[in-house]
C-alpha cells in the first residue's frame, strides 16, 4: 500500500475518533444540564414556604440542629425559629394579642403554650389532623398527660418536645447525716422525716429546713404541690367540663390543705420568713424541696458542689387499689388556625416530635446545659432510667396529670393570696374548709366566664418564665 493511501486512512481515523469524542462530551453536557433543570420529584409542585415558629427555652443554635436536618429533606421549606426570650415575662399576653389580631402575616404558624393553657388557646389553634397523628396514635406514642392535658372535646391541639412535672429534690448529705438513705414514699413518713431533718437555733428559728411546705409566697411551686395533694387525696377539682369547681365543699380538699399548712405550724419544718425554697436548697440549707426537672440545671450552676438527687413525689400511705398521681407541668407546640401553611406546619410538627428529632435535640441541648429535655414519648422512657436526675421522671411521666383550671396564672394567684392570708385558719379541717370555700368562689368566676377576668396581681407566664436564682 502506498504512503499516500496510508496517510489518508490515518487522517480519516483521527477525524472519526475526534467526532466521537466531541459527541460524547456534548452528550454529557446536555445530560448534566437536563439533570440540573429537573426538580427533585419530592418537591415538584411544592412552592417555597416559610414556617414561622415561636418557642421558649431552646435557643436558636440548639433548635437549628433540627431545622437543618428538616431543610435537607425539604429544600422548599424554610423554618424561621424565634426564641421569644425578648418577651418571656409577658409571653402569654403577647401571644394572645397577636392571635386575637388574626393577621396571618403577623401570627406564627407554630407556637409554644403551657399544658394548662390548652382550653384557653384552643380557639386559636387547629387540631392535630389524623394523617399526622390519630387520637389512638397520640395515646400510644406519648405519655398519658399529652392526650389528657392537650385535648378539648377529643381533639388534640398541641404536642410536646419535652415532659416535666414535680419531682422531690433532696440533699443527700443532710439526709445521710440523719440516717436517711432515700426520701419517703408516703406523706406520713415524709412529714416525720422533714421534722427530723429540721435544725433550729436556741430561739427556735429554723437554720436548716426539713421541707419547704406550708407557705405560698416563698415556695415556688406551692400551688402545684397543693394541687397534687388535693388530687391524690381524692378531691374532685371541677366538673367534667371544667366549668365549675367542686373542691369548695370537699373535705378531701380541706384535709389536703390542712396537711400542707401543718408544715409551718406544729413541729414546723418551714417558715414564711425564710428565703425562697430554691435559694435555701441551692445553699444547702433545705433538705427536701418540690420542683420540676429543669430546676436541676439552675441549682448546679448556682452550687456545682451540691450533692443532690430527685425522687418521685410521695403518695398516700395506702395506695393499694388507688392509681398513683403525679403532677404534669410542661410546654407544647401547636399550629395557628389562621396559618396559611397548615399542612407544612403539621408536617414539621410531626418531624419535631419524632424519636430521631428528640434525640438530636437532647444531644445538642446537653452541650449548653446540664441535660436536654426529658422526652414525652413512651418508646423513649426506658432509655432515661440511667440518665442522672431522670430516673424519677421515667416513673412519674406515666402518672402525671393536672386539672381543668383554664387560666393557671389567675387561678394560682387566687390560691396563693387567699392561703397566705389565712394559713393560720387552715390548721383545722373546719378552718381549711372555709379557706377552700372562699377560693372556690373566686375560681368559679374564672371558669364560668372562660376569660380569666378576675382582677389579681398575676404574672403572665408559667413559673418557668424566670429563674429565682438569678433574681
C-alpha positions in Angstrom: 0.0 0.0 0.0 1.5 3.4 -1.0 2.2 6.0 1.6 -0.5 8.4 0.3 -3.2 5.8 1.0 -1.9 5.1 4.4 -1.9 8.8 5.3 -5.5 9.2 4.0 -6.7 6.2 6.1 -5.0 7.6 9.2 -6.5 11.0 8.7 -10.0 9.6 8.4 -9.5 7.5 11.6 -8.4 10.6 13.5 -11.4 12.6 12.3 -13.8 9.8 13.3 -12.3 9.5 16.7 -12.5 13.2 17.2 -16.1 13.4 16.1 -17.0 10.6 18.5 -15.1 12.3 21.4 -16.8 15.6 20.8 -20.2 13.9 20.5 -19.6 12.2 23.8 -18.7 15.4 25.6 -21.7 17.2 24.1 -24.0 14.4 25.3 -22.6 14.5 28.8 -23.1 18.3 28.9 -26.6 18.1 27.7 -27.4 15.3 30.3 -26.0 17.3 33.1 -27.9 20.4 32.0 -31.1 18.4 32.0 -30.4 16.9 35.4 -29.8 20.3 36.9 -33.0 21.7 35.4 -35.1 18.7 36.5 -36.5 19.2 40.1 -36.5 16.6 42.8 -39.7 14.6 42.4 -40.5 15.0 46.1 -40.5 18.8 45.6 -42.5 19.0 42.4 -45.5 21.3 42.9 -44.3 22.4 46.4 -43.8 26.2 46.4 -41.1 27.7 48.6 -42.7 28.2 52.0 -41.5 29.8 55.3 -42.8 28.3 58.5 -42.6 30.7 61.4 -42.1 29.1 64.9 -42.3 30.8 68.3 -40.5 28.9 71.1 -39.2 29.3 74.6 -36.2 27.8 76.4 -34.4 26.4 73.4 -32.0 28.9 71.8 -31.6 29.4 68.1 -28.4 27.3 67.9 -29.9 24.3 69.7 -33.1 24.4 67.6 -31.2 24.8 64.4 -29.9 21.2 64.8 -33.4 20.1 63.9 -34.1 22.8 61.4 -31.1 21.9 59.3 -31.9 18.2 59.1 -35.5 19.0 58.1 -34.4 21.5 55.5 -32.1 18.9 53.9 -35.1 16.7 53.3 -37.5 19.5 52.4 -35.5 22.1 50.4 -38.5 24.2 49.6 -39.4 24.7 53.3 -37.7 27.3 55.4 -38.1 27.2 59.2 -37.8 30.6 60.8 -37.4 29.9 64.6 -37.6 32.6 67.1 -36.9 32.1 70.8 -39.2 34.6 72.4 -36.8 35.4 75.3 -37.4 39.0 74.5 -41.0 38.8 75.8 -40.9 35.8 78.1 -42.0 37.8 81.1 -45.2 38.7 79.2 -45.2 35.9 76.6 -48.8 34.7 77.2 -50.3 38.2 76.8 -48.0 38.9 73.8 -49.1 35.6 72.1 -52.8 36.1 72.8 -52.7 39.7 71.5 -51.1 38.6 68.3 -53.5 35.7 67.8 -56.6 37.9 68.5 -55.5 40.2 65.7 -55.9 37.3 63.4 -53.4 38.6 60.8 -51.8 35.5 59.3 -48.8 37.6 58.3 -48.2 38.5 61.9 -49.1 35.3 63.7 -46.5 32.5 63.9 -47.5 29.3 62.1 -46.4 27.2 65.1 -46.2 28.5 68.7 -45.5 27.1 72.2 -48.0 27.0 75.0 -48.1 25.6 78.6 -50.0 22.4 79.0 -52.5 24.2 81.3 -53.3 26.8 78.5 -54.9 24.3 76.2 -58.6 25.2 76.7 -57.9 28.9 76.8 -55.9 28.8 73.5 -57.7 26.1 71.6 -59.9 28.6 69.8 -56.8 30.0 68.1 -55.4 26.6 67.1 -56.1 23.8 64.6 -56.4 20.3 66.0 -53.8 17.8 65.0 -55.1 16.1 61.8 -55.4 12.3 61.7 -52.9 12.0 58.9 -50.3 13.4 61.3 -51.4 11.6 64.5 -54.8 9.9 65.1 -56.1 10.0 68.7 -55.1 6.4 69.1 -51.6 7.1 67.9 -51.2 10.1 70.3 -52.3 7.9 73.2 -49.9 5.1 72.2 -47.0 7.3 71.3 -46.9 9.9 74.1 -47.2 9.8 77.9 -50.8 9.8 79.1 -50.8 13.5 80.0 -50.3 14.6 76.4 -53.8 13.5 75.3 -55.4 14.3 78.7 -54.0 17.8 79.0 -53.7 18.9 75.4 -57.1 17.8 74.1 -60.5 19.5 74.1 -63.6 17.6 73.0 -61.4 14.7 71.8 -59.3 17.0 69.6 -55.6 17.3 70.5 -54.3 20.8 69.8 -50.6 20.6 70.5 -47.7 18.2 71.0 -44.6 18.5 73.3 -40.9 18.0 72.7 -40.3 17.6 76.4 -42.1 16.4 79.5 -41.7 17.8 83.0 -43.5 17.9 86.3 -42.9 18.0 90.1 -40.1 16.0 91.5 -38.8 15.7 95.1 -35.3 17.2 95.3 -33.3 16.0 98.3 -29.9 17.0 99.7 -28.1 13.7 100.1 -25.7 14.9 102.8 -28.4 16.3 105.0 -30.4 13.1 104.7 -27.3 10.9 105.4 -26.4 12.9 108.5 -29.8 11.9 109.9 -29.5 8.3 108.9 -32.0 8.6 106.0 -31.0 6.9 102.7 -33.8 8.0 100.5 -36.8 10.3 100.8 -40.1 8.7 102.0 -42.5 7.2 99.5 -45.6 8.3 101.5 -46.7 11.6 103.0 -46.9 10.4 106.6 -43.3 9.3 106.7 -42.4 12.4 104.7 -43.6 14.6 107.5 -41.8 12.6 110.1 -38.6 12.8 108.2 -39.0 16.5 107.5 -39.3 17.2 111.2 -36.2 15.1 111.9 -34.2 16.9 109.2 -35.1 20.4 110.6 -32.5 22.2 112.7 -33.4 25.2 114.8 -31.3 27.6 116.9 -31.8 28.3 120.6 -34.5 30.8 119.8 -36.5 28.4 117.7 -35.5 29.9 114.4 -35.1 27.5 111.5 -31.4 27.2 110.5 -31.8 24.1 108.3 -35.3 23.5 106.9 -36.6 20.0 106.6 -39.1 20.5 103.9 -40.5 23.6 102.1 -44.3 23.4 102.5 -46.9 25.4 104.5 -46.4 28.8 102.9 -47.2 30.1 99.4 -45.0 33.2 99.0 -41.6 31.6 99.4 -42.4 28.1 98.0 -42.1 28.5 94.2 -44.3 25.5 93.3 -46.7 25.8 96.3 -49.8 25.8 94.0 -48.7 22.7 92.2 -47.8 20.9 95.4 -51.2 21.7 96.9 -53.0 20.7 93.7 -51.2 17.4 93.8 -52.1 16.8 97.4 -55.8 17.6 96.7 -55.9 15.3 93.7 -54.1 12.4 95.5 -56.5 12.8 98.4 -59.4 12.2 96.1 -60.7 15.8 95.8 -62.7 16.4 92.6 -61.3 19.7 91.3 -64.0 20.6 88.8 -67.0 19.2 87.0 -66.3 17.1 83.8 -66.4 20.2 81.6 -64.2 22.3 83.8 -67.0 25.0 84.2 -67.4 24.9 88.0 -65.2 23.9 90.9 -66.3 21.1 93.2 -63.5 21.3 95.8 -65.0 24.1 97.8 -67.2 21.7 99.8 -65.0 18.7 99.5 -63.4 17.5 102.8 -60.7 15.8 100.9 -59.5 19.2 99.6 -59.7 20.7 103.1 -57.7 17.8 104.5 -55.0 18.3 101.9 -54.8 22.0 102.8 -54.5 21.2 106.5 -51.7 18.8 105.8 -49.9 21.5 103.8 -50.4 24.1 106.5 -49.1 21.9 109.3 -45.5 22.3 107.9 -45.5 25.9 109.3 -47.4 25.2 112.5 -46.9 22.2 114.8 -43.3 20.9 114.6 -42.7 23.4 111.8 -40.1 22.5 109.1 -40.6 25.8 107.2 -41.4 29.4 107.8 -42.8 32.2 105.6 -39.9 34.5 106.7 -37.3 32.2 105.1 -35.7 32.9 101.7 -37.3 31.2 98.7 -37.0 27.5 98.7 -34.8 27.3 95.5 -32.3 29.6 97.3 -32.3 27.7 100.5 -31.9 24.4 98.7 -29.0 25.7 96.5 -27.2 27.0 99.6 -27.5 23.6 101.3 -29.9 24.8 104.0 -33.0 22.9 102.8 -33.3 19.1 102.8 -36.4 18.5 100.8 -38.0 20.6 98.0 -40.5 20.1 95.2 -39.7 21.5 91.8 -39.6 20.5 88.1 -36.7 18.7 86.5 -35.4 21.7 84.7 -34.5 23.4 88.0 -31.6 21.0 88.5 -29.6 22.9 85.9 -30.2 26.2 87.8 -29.1 24.6 91.1 -26.0 23.1 89.6 -25.0 26.4 88.2 -25.6 28.1 91.5 -23.7 25.5 93.5 -21.7 22.9 91.5 -20.6 21.0 94.6 -24.1 20.4 96.0 -24.8 16.7 96.1 -28.5 16.2 95.4 -30.8 13.9 93.5 -34.5 13.8 92.6 -37.0 11.2 93.8 -40.7 10.5 92.9 -43.1 12.6 94.9 -44.8 10.9 97.9 -48.2 9.3 97.6 -50.9 8.4 100.1 -49.7 5.9 102.8 -52.1 3.3 101.5 -52.4 3.4 97.7 -53.4 -0.2 97.2 -56.0 -0.2 94.5 -55.5 3.5 94.0 -53.9 5.0 91.0 -50.6 6.8 91.6 -51.0 10.6 90.9 -48.1 12.9 90.0 -48.2 16.4 88.7 -47.5 17.3 85.0 -46.1 20.7 84.1 -44.6 21.1 80.6 -44.8 23.0 77.2 -46.1 22.0 73.8 -46.3 23.3 70.2 -49.5 23.9 68.2 -50.4 25.3 64.8 -52.3 28.6 64.5 -55.8 28.3 62.9 -55.1 31.3 60.7 -51.8 29.9 59.3 -51.7 29.8 55.5 -49.3 26.9 55.7 -51.1 24.4 57.9 -50.1 21.2 56.0 -46.4 22.1 56.0 -46.6 23.3 59.7 -48.1 20.0 60.8 -45.6 18.0 58.8 -42.8 19.9 60.6 -44.5 19.3 64.0 -44.6 15.6 63.3 -40.9 15.6 62.4 -40.2 17.7 65.5 -41.8 15.1 67.8 -40.2 12.0 66.2 -37.9 9.9 68.3 -34.9 10.8 66.0 -35.6 14.5 66.4 -35.9 14.4 70.1 -32.7 12.5 70.5 -30.9 15.1 68.2 -32.4 18.0 70.2 -31.4 16.4 73.6 -27.8 15.8 72.4 -27.5 19.4 71.2 -29.1 20.9 74.3 -26.7 18.9 76.5 -23.8 20.8 75.1 -25.1 24.1 76.5 -26.7 23.0 79.8 -26.8 20.1 82.3 -29.1 18.0 80.1 -31.7 18.1 77.3 -35.4 17.9 77.8 -37.0 14.7 79.2 -38.7 13.0 76.2 -42.5 12.8 76.2 -42.6 9.6 74.1 -43.4 6.2 75.6 -40.8 4.5 73.4 -38.1 6.6 74.9 -38.8 6.3 78.7 -36.8 3.1 79.4 -33.7 4.8 78.0 -33.9 7.6 80.6 -33.6 5.5 83.7 -29.8 5.6 83.6 -29.7 9.4 82.9 -28.7 11.4 86.0 -31.8 13.1 87.6 -34.1 11.4 85.0 -35.0 8.1 86.8 -37.8 9.5 88.9 -39.4 11.1 85.9 -39.3 7.9 84.0 -41.8 6.6 86.6 -43.8 9.8 87.1 -44.3 10.6 83.4 -46.7 7.7 83.3 -48.9 9.1 86.0 -48.6 12.9 85.6 -51.8 14.9 85.4 -53.2 18.3 86.1 -56.8 19.8 86.3 -59.0 22.0 84.2 -58.0 25.4 85.7 -58.4 27.2 82.4 -56.2 30.2 83.4 -53.4 28.9 85.6 -51.8 32.3 86.2 -55.0 33.8 87.6 -56.2 30.6 89.5 -52.8 30.0 91.1 -52.6 33.6 92.3 -56.1 33.2 93.9 -54.8 30.2 95.8 -51.6 31.9 96.9 -53.2 35.1 98.0 -56.0 33.5 100.0 -54.0 30.8 101.6 -51.1 33.1 102.7 -53.7 35.4 104.2 -55.5 32.7 106.1 -52.8 30.0 106.7 -53.3 30.0 110.5 -57.0 29.1 110.0 -56.1 26.2 107.8 -54.6 24.1 110.6 -58.0 22.7 111.4 -60.4 20.9 109.0 -63.2 23.4 109.5 -60.8 26.3 109.1 -59.3 24.8 105.9 -62.8 24.1 104.6 -63.6 27.8 105.0 -60.5 28.8 103.2 -61.2 26.4 100.3 -64.8 27.6 100.1 -63.6 31.2 99.6 -61.0 30.1 97.0 -63.6 28.0 95.1 -66.0 31.0 94.8 -63.3 33.1 93.1 -62.1 30.3 90.9 -65.7 29.8 89.7 -65.7 33.3 88.4 -62.7 32.4 86.2 -64.2 29.1 85.0 -67.7 30.4 84.4 -66.8 33.3 82.1 -63.8 31.5 80.5 -61.9 34.8 80.2 -59.9 34.8 83.4 -61.2 38.3 84.1 -60.8 38.1 87.9 -58.5 41.0 88.8 -55.5 39.7 90.7 -51.8 40.5 90.6 -50.6 37.7 88.4 -47.6 37.1 86.1 -48.4 36.3 82.5 -46.2 33.2 82.0 -46.0 29.9 83.9 -43.4 29.6 86.7 -40.7 28.6 84.2 -40.6 32.1 83.0 -37.9 33.2 85.4 -35.1 31.8 87.4 -35.3 32.8 91.1 -31.5 32.1 91.4 -30.8 35.0 89.1 -33.2 37.5 90.7 
